[in-house]
C-alpha cells in the first residue's frame, strides 16, 4: 500500500509491505502536500536508525529516506548494506551525484538500469551528473541513445534542455525542451525552475513567478526557485514574503550563504512598520516561551516527568521533540496529549523551536582585471549572464552594455535598492573573466 496520507508514512517506512518507485513517489507527494508528513518521516527515520539489526530491505527504506532528507552521505553508507536491487542502486547513484562523485554516480545509475530501473530516468540522471562534471559530449551521447524510448520522459527532456542551454542553443529551443518536460509532468521541479529563469531573463515576471511557485509544490523544494522568488517579491516591495522564501531555505540549510545574505539585505530594505511589527511578534513569542509549565494544570505524572527531564518553561517544551518526551520513563500517550493541548493553547507545538546556528561565509576577494577592454564595451549586458537580482538592478540603473557597466563604481551599484555585496561580487567576477573591472576598482 502506497503512502497517501501522513498516517501511512510510518507504516510504509517501518513496515514490511512493498517499497518501490511507486511507493517512493507517493511518499514524495505526501511530503509535498502536508507539513506534518516531514515530521513523520524524520521520526520514522530516527526509529529505524536506532534499530540494532536491520534487514537489507529495511536498509533500502532507510537509505532512500535519508537521501530524501538531504543526507546523501548517510544514505550512501546505509544503502551499501541494502539488498543491491534496482531501487537501492538508483538512489545510491543520486546520492553519489549529490556529493559530486559523478563518475561513481554514472556507474551506479548504469547498474540500476541494468537491474531493471526505468531506463529513461536512469540515463537522464546520469546525463545531469555528467553535465555537472563538465562532460557534455558524454551526456549528449547517452541521451541521444535513448531518445526514441524516452519521448514521454520528463526527466529526459529536462536534461536535454539543460544541455541545450549549456551549448548556447537558441532560447526558443531550450524553452521548447523544458516545456516538453512540463507537458510530460506538469509539476517537474527542474523544468519549471528553468522556465522560470528563462521568463525572468526576458522580463516576464508574472510567468516566472508562476513557474517558481509551481515548482515549489514538489518535495524537496528547489532552492533556486526560493531564491529567485524571493527576489521577485522584493521587486514588488513584498519583503515579508521574500523573507519567508529565504527563511524556508535556512530551515533546511542553516548555513546557506546566499540565503543568509539575501535575508539580511531584504530585512534591511523592508519598511520600518514591518520591522516593528515583527519585533512585537518576537517579543510576544519570547514572553510565551518564558511561561513556566507550573502555571498550567497538569497531571502529577506529567509534571513529575517534565521535572525529571529538566523542562521548566514552554520554551523548553518547544525545543523538545515528541520522541524525546515519549522516551521518558512513565510518560505515555495520555500525558503526551495533555502536553500538546497545553502548548496548542499558546500557539506552540513540540519541537518547533529546534534550530541550528548560522555560519558566516567570508566575502570573496575581487580579482584584478587585465587590459584590452575596448573590444567588448559594445556588447549587451546580457552577455555577462548575471543572476536575476543583479540583472534587474542594472536595468533599473539604465545599464544596457558592458561599457555602461565598467563606467560605474561599486558605490554607484550599491546605491540601487536590493543590490548588495553578493551582487557586487558577482558583477566583479563576471567582469574579471573578461579582463575588465568597475571604475575605481
C-alpha positions as CSV (number, residue, x, y, z in Angstrom):
1,X,0.0,0.0,0.0
2,X,1.5,3.3,-1.0
3,X,1.6,6.3,1.4
4,X,-1.3,8.7,0.5
5,X,-1.6,10.4,3.9
6,X,0.6,11.2,6.9
7,X,-0.8,8.2,8.8
8,X,0.6,5.9,6.1
9,X,4.2,7.1,6.3
10,X,5.2,5.3,9.4
11,X,3.8,2.0,8.2
12,X,5.4,2.5,4.8
13,X,8.9,3.1,6.2
14,X,8.8,0.8,9.2
15,X,6.6,-2.0,7.9
16,X,7.2,-5.0,5.7
17,X,5.0,-4.0,2.7
18,X,6.1,-3.2,-0.8
19,X,8.6,-0.4,-1.2
20,X,9.4,0.5,-4.8
21,X,9.4,3.5,-7.1
22,X,5.6,3.9,-6.8
23,X,5.8,4.0,-3.0
24,X,8.7,6.5,-3.1
25,X,6.7,8.7,-5.4
26,X,3.7,8.6,-3.2
27,X,5.9,9.4,-0.2
28,X,7.3,12.5,-2.1
29,X,3.7,13.6,-2.9
30,X,2.7,13.2,0.7
31,X,5.7,15.3,1.8
32,X,4.7,18.0,-0.8
33,X,1.1,18.2,0.5
34,X,1.4,18.0,4.3
35,X,3.8,19.8,6.6
36,X,3.2,17.1,9.2
37,X,4.5,14.4,6.8
38,X,8.0,15.8,7.1
39,X,8.0,15.3,10.9
40,X,6.6,11.8,10.5
41,X,9.3,11.0,8.0
42,X,12.1,12.2,10.3
43,X,10.6,10.4,13.3
44,X,10.4,7.1,11.3
45,X,14.0,7.5,10.1
46,X,15.2,8.1,13.7
47,X,13.4,5.0,14.8
48,X,14.8,2.9,12.0
49,X,18.3,4.2,12.6
50,X,18.0,3.2,16.3
51,X,17.2,-0.4,15.4
52,X,20.1,-2.6,16.4
53,X,19.6,-5.0,13.5
54,X,18.2,-4.1,10.1
55,X,17.4,-6.4,7.2
56,X,18.7,-5.5,3.7
57,X,15.2,-4.4,2.7
58,X,15.0,-2.1,5.8
59,X,18.4,-0.6,4.9
60,X,17.0,0.3,1.5
61,X,14.0,2.0,3.0
62,X,16.2,3.9,5.4
63,X,18.8,4.9,2.8
64,X,16.1,6.2,0.4
65,X,14.5,8.3,3.2
66,X,17.9,9.7,4.3
67,X,18.5,10.8,0.7
68,X,15.1,12.5,0.6
69,X,16.0,14.4,3.7
70,X,19.2,15.7,2.0
71,X,21.6,13.4,4.0
72,X,23.4,12.0,0.9
73,X,26.5,10.7,2.8
74,X,24.4,8.8,5.4
75,X,22.3,7.4,2.5
76,X,25.4,6.0,0.8
77,X,26.6,4.3,3.9
78,X,23.1,2.8,4.6
79,X,22.4,1.7,1.0
80,X,25.7,-0.2,0.9
81,X,24.1,-2.7,3.3
82,X,20.9,-2.8,1.3
83,X,19.7,-5.6,-1.0
84,X,21.6,-4.4,-4.1
85,X,18.3,-4.1,-6.1
86,X,17.4,-1.6,-8.7
87,X,15.8,0.9,-6.2
88,X,18.8,0.8,-3.9
89,X,21.2,1.3,-6.8
90,X,19.2,4.2,-8.3
91,X,19.2,6.1,-5.1
92,X,22.8,5.4,-4.5
93,X,23.5,7.0,-7.9
94,X,21.5,10.1,-6.9
95,X,23.4,10.3,-3.6
96,X,26.8,10.0,-5.3
97,X,25.7,12.8,-7.6
98,X,24.7,14.9,-4.6
99,X,28.2,14.7,-3.2
100,X,29.8,15.4,-6.6
101,X,31.1,11.8,-7.0
102,X,30.0,12.0,-10.6
103,X,31.9,9.0,-12.1
104,X,30.6,6.8,-9.3
105,X,27.1,8.2,-9.9
106,X,27.1,7.3,-13.6
107,X,28.5,3.8,-12.8
108,X,25.8,3.1,-10.2
109,X,23.0,4.5,-12.3
110,X,24.0,2.3,-15.2
111,X,23.9,-0.7,-12.8
112,X,20.4,0.4,-11.6
113,X,19.2,0.5,-15.2
114,X,20.7,-3.0,-15.9
115,X,18.9,-4.2,-12.7
116,X,15.6,-3.1,-14.1
117,X,15.0,0.5,-13.0
118,X,13.4,2.8,-15.6
119,X,15.9,3.4,-18.3
120,X,15.0,6.9,-19.2
121,X,15.1,8.0,-15.6
122,X,18.5,6.4,-15.0
123,X,20.0,7.9,-18.2
124,X,18.6,11.4,-17.5
125,X,20.0,11.3,-14.0
126,X,23.4,10.2,-15.4
127,X,23.3,12.9,-18.0
128,X,22.7,15.5,-15.3
129,X,25.7,14.2,-13.4
130,X,27.9,14.2,-16.5
131,X,26.7,17.8,-17.2
132,X,27.7,18.8,-13.7
133,X,31.1,17.4,-14.1
134,X,31.6,19.2,-17.5
135,X,31.3,16.1,-19.7
136,X,28.7,17.5,-22.0
137,X,29.6,15.3,-25.0
138,X,29.1,12.1,-23.0
139,X,25.8,13.4,-21.6
140,X,24.6,14.2,-25.2
141,X,25.6,10.7,-26.3
142,X,23.8,9.0,-23.5
143,X,20.6,11.0,-24.1
144,X,20.6,10.5,-27.8
145,X,21.0,6.8,-27.4
146,X,17.5,6.6,-25.7
147,X,15.8,9.4,-27.5
148,X,13.3,7.0,-29.1
149,X,12.2,5.3,-25.9
150,X,12.2,8.4,-23.8
151,X,9.9,10.6,-25.8
152,X,7.4,10.8,-22.9
153,X,10.0,11.1,-20.1
154,X,10.0,14.5,-18.3
155,X,13.5,13.8,-16.8
156,X,14.8,13.2,-20.3
157,X,13.5,16.5,-21.7
158,X,14.7,18.4,-18.7
159,X,18.2,17.0,-19.1
160,X,18.0,17.8,-22.8
161,X,17.1,21.4,-22.0
162,X,20.0,21.8,-19.7
163,X,22.5,20.6,-22.3
164,X,21.0,22.8,-24.9
165,X,21.3,25.8,-22.6
166,X,24.9,25.0,-21.8
167,X,25.7,24.7,-25.5
168,X,24.3,28.2,-26.2
169,X,21.3,27.0,-28.3
170,X,18.6,29.5,-29.2
171,X,16.5,30.3,-26.2
172,X,13.3,29.1,-28.0
173,X,14.9,25.6,-28.4
174,X,15.9,25.5,-24.8
175,X,12.4,26.6,-23.7
176,X,10.8,24.0,-26.0
177,X,12.7,21.2,-24.3
178,X,11.7,22.3,-20.9
179,X,8.1,22.8,-22.0
180,X,8.1,19.3,-23.3
181,X,9.2,18.1,-19.9
182,X,6.3,20.0,-18.2
183,X,3.9,18.6,-20.7
184,X,5.0,15.1,-19.6
185,X,5.0,16.0,-15.9
186,X,3.2,19.3,-15.1
187,X,5.0,19.5,-11.7
188,X,8.5,18.7,-12.8
189,X,10.6,21.0,-10.5
190,X,13.7,21.2,-12.5
191,X,12.0,22.1,-15.8
192,X,9.7,24.6,-14.0
193,X,12.6,26.3,-12.4
194,X,14.5,26.5,-15.7
195,X,11.4,28.0,-17.4
196,X,11.1,30.5,-14.5
197,X,14.7,31.6,-15.1
198,X,14.1,32.0,-18.9
199,X,11.0,34.1,-18.2
200,X,12.9,36.1,-15.6
201,X,15.6,37.0,-18.1
202,X,13.0,38.0,-20.6
203,X,11.4,40.3,-18.1
204,X,8.2,38.2,-17.8
205,X,7.9,38.5,-14.1
206,X,4.4,37.1,-13.7
207,X,5.2,34.0,-15.8
208,X,8.5,33.5,-13.9
209,X,6.7,33.7,-10.5
210,X,4.1,31.2,-11.6
211,X,6.8,28.7,-12.7
212,X,8.8,29.1,-9.4
213,X,5.7,28.7,-7.3
214,X,4.5,25.7,-9.2
215,X,8.0,24.1,-8.8
216,X,7.8,24.5,-5.1
217,X,4.8,22.2,-4.9
218,X,7.1,19.3,-5.1
219,X,9.3,17.9,-2.3
220,X,12.1,18.8,-1.7
221,X,11.7,22.5,-2.6
222,X,14.0,23.8,-5.3
223,X,16.5,26.2,-3.6
224,X,16.9,28.2,-6.8
225,X,13.2,28.8,-7.0
226,X,13.1,30.0,-3.5
227,X,16.0,32.4,-4.0
228,X,14.6,33.8,-7.3
229,X,11.0,34.0,-6.0
230,X,12.3,36.0,-3.0
231,X,13.9,38.5,-5.4
232,X,10.7,38.9,-7.3
233,X,8.8,39.6,-4.1
234,X,11.5,42.2,-3.2
235,X,10.9,43.9,-6.5
236,X,7.2,44.1,-5.6
237,X,8.2,45.5,-2.2
238,X,6.7,42.5,-0.6
239,X,9.6,42.0,1.9
240,X,7.6,39.7,4.2
241,X,7.1,37.1,1.6
242,X,10.6,37.5,0.3
243,X,12.0,36.8,3.8
244,X,9.7,33.8,4.1
245,X,11.4,32.3,1.0
246,X,14.9,32.8,2.4
247,X,13.9,31.5,5.9
248,X,12.5,28.4,4.2
249,X,15.9,27.7,2.8
250,X,17.6,28.4,6.2
251,X,15.2,26.0,8.0
252,X,16.7,23.2,5.9
253,X,20.3,24.5,5.4
254,X,21.1,26.9,8.3
255,X,24.5,27.9,6.9
256,X,23.3,28.5,3.3
257,X,25.4,31.6,2.4
258,X,23.2,33.3,-0.3
259,X,20.0,32.8,1.7
260,X,21.6,34.3,4.8
261,X,22.9,37.3,2.9
262,X,19.7,37.8,0.9
263,X,17.6,37.6,4.1
264,X,19.8,40.3,5.7
265,X,19.5,42.5,2.6
266,X,15.8,42.0,2.4
267,X,15.4,42.7,6.1
268,X,17.3,46.0,5.8
269,X,15.2,47.0,2.8
270,X,11.9,46.3,4.5
271,X,9.9,49.2,5.8
272,X,10.1,50.2,9.4
273,X,6.5,49.3,10.1
274,X,7.1,45.7,9.1
275,X,10.2,45.6,11.3
276,X,8.4,47.0,14.3
277,X,5.5,44.5,13.8
278,X,7.9,41.6,13.6
279,X,9.7,42.9,16.7
280,X,6.5,43.0,18.6
281,X,5.6,39.5,17.5
282,X,9.0,38.2,18.6
283,X,8.6,40.0,22.0
284,X,5.2,38.3,22.4
285,X,6.6,34.9,21.5
286,X,9.5,35.4,23.9
287,X,7.0,36.1,26.7
288,X,5.0,33.0,25.9
289,X,8.2,30.8,25.7
290,X,9.2,32.0,29.1
291,X,6.0,30.9,30.8
292,X,6.7,28.2,33.4
293,X,4.9,24.9,32.9
294,X,3.9,25.1,36.6
295,X,1.4,27.8,35.6
296,X,-0.7,25.2,33.8
297,X,-2.9,22.5,35.2
298,X,-1.1,19.2,34.5
299,X,-1.5,15.7,36.0
300,X,1.0,14.7,38.6
301,X,2.6,12.2,36.3
302,X,3.2,14.7,33.5
303,X,4.5,17.3,36.0
304,X,7.0,14.8,37.5
305,X,8.2,13.6,34.1
306,X,8.8,17.1,32.8
307,X,10.7,18.0,36.0
308,X,12.9,14.9,35.6
309,X,13.7,15.9,32.0
310,X,14.6,19.4,33.1
311,X,11.7,21.0,31.3
312,X,10.6,24.1,33.1
313,X,9.1,26.5,30.5
314,X,7.1,26.4,27.4
315,X,10.2,27.3,25.5
316,X,11.9,24.1,26.9
317,X,9.0,22.1,25.6
318,X,9.0,23.8,22.2
319,X,12.7,22.7,21.9
320,X,11.9,19.1,22.9
321,X,10.7,16.6,20.3
322,X,7.8,14.2,20.7
323,X,10.2,11.3,20.6
324,X,12.2,12.7,23.5
325,X,9.1,13.2,25.5
326,X,7.9,9.6,24.9
327,X,11.4,8.2,25.7
328,X,11.0,9.5,29.3
329,X,10.1,6.7,31.8
330,X,6.4,6.6,32.7
331,X,5.5,9.2,30.0
332,X,2.7,7.7,27.9
333,X,0.2,8.8,25.2
334,X,-2.2,10.3,27.7
335,X,0.4,12.6,29.1
336,X,1.6,13.5,25.6
337,X,-1.9,14.6,24.6
338,X,-2.1,16.7,27.7
339,X,1.2,18.4,26.9
340,X,0.2,19.0,23.3
341,X,-3.1,20.6,24.3
342,X,-1.2,22.9,26.7
343,X,1.2,24.0,24.0
344,X,-1.6,24.4,21.4
345,X,-3.4,26.8,23.7
346,X,-0.5,29.2,23.3
347,X,0.0,28.5,19.6
348,X,3.0,26.3,20.1
349,X,4.0,22.7,19.3
350,X,6.6,20.2,20.4
351,X,10.0,20.5,18.7
352,X,9.1,23.6,16.7
353,X,12.0,25.8,18.1
354,X,14.9,23.5,17.3
355,X,17.3,25.5,15.1
356,X,20.9,25.3,14.1
357,X,23.4,28.2,14.4
358,X,24.2,30.0,11.2
359,X,27.7,30.0,9.7
360,X,29.2,33.2,8.3
361,X,30.7,33.0,4.9
362,X,33.7,35.2,4.2
363,X,33.4,37.6,1.3
364,X,35.4,36.7,-1.8
365,X,38.3,38.9,-2.7
366,X,37.9,40.7,-6.1
367,X,40.4,39.7,-8.7
368,X,42.5,42.3,-10.5
369,X,41.4,42.7,-14.2
370,X,43.6,42.7,-17.3
371,X,43.8,45.2,-20.2
372,X,42.3,45.2,-23.7
373,X,38.8,46.4,-22.6
374,X,37.5,48.3,-25.6
375,X,36.7,45.3,-27.8
376,X,33.8,44.2,-25.7
377,X,32.4,47.5,-24.5
378,X,29.6,47.5,-27.1
379,X,28.3,44.0,-26.1
380,X,24.9,44.0,-24.3
381,X,24.9,43.4,-20.5
382,X,23.1,40.1,-21.1
383,X,26.4,38.6,-22.3
384,X,27.5,38.6,-18.7
385,X,24.8,36.1,-17.8
386,X,24.1,37.8,-14.5
387,X,21.8,36.4,-11.8
388,X,18.2,37.6,-11.7
389,X,18.8,40.1,-8.8
390,X,21.9,41.7,-10.4
391,X,20.3,41.9,-13.9
392,X,17.2,43.6,-12.5
393,X,19.3,46.2,-10.7
394,X,21.4,47.0,-13.8
395,X,18.2,47.5,-15.7
396,X,16.9,50.0,-13.1
397,X,20.2,51.9,-13.3
398,X,19.9,52.1,-17.1
399,X,23.0,50.0,-17.8
400,X,22.5,48.3,-21.2
401,X,26.0,47.4,-22.3
402,X,29.2,46.2,-20.7
403,X,30.7,49.6,-21.4
404,X,27.9,51.2,-19.4
405,X,28.7,48.9,-16.5
406,X,32.5,49.4,-16.3
407,X,32.0,53.2,-16.2
408,X,30.1,52.8,-12.9
409,X,31.8,52.5,-9.5
410,X,30.9,49.9,-6.9
411,X,29.3,52.7,-4.9
412,X,27.0,53.5,-7.8
413,X,25.8,50.0,-8.0
414,X,25.3,49.6,-4.2
415,X,23.0,52.7,-4.2
416,X,20.5,50.7,-6.2
417,X,17.8,49.1,-4.0
418,X,18.2,45.4,-3.4
419,X,21.8,45.4,-4.9
420,X,24.0,44.1,-2.1
421,X,27.5,42.8,-1.6
422,X,26.7,39.5,-3.1
423,X,25.5,41.0,-6.4
424,X,28.6,43.3,-6.4
425,X,30.9,40.4,-6.1
426,X,29.1,38.6,-8.8
427,X,29.5,41.6,-11.2
428,X,33.1,41.9,-10.4
429,X,33.7,38.2,-11.1
430,X,31.9,38.3,-14.4
431,X,33.9,41.3,-15.5
432,X,37.2,39.8,-14.3
433,X,36.5,36.8,-16.6
434,X,36.7,39.3,-19.5
435,X,39.7,41.2,-18.2
436,X,37.6,44.1,-17.1
437,X,36.7,45.9,-13.8
438,X,34.5,48.6,-12.4
439,X,35.7,52.2,-12.4
440,X,37.7,52.8,-9.2
441,X,38.4,49.1,-8.5
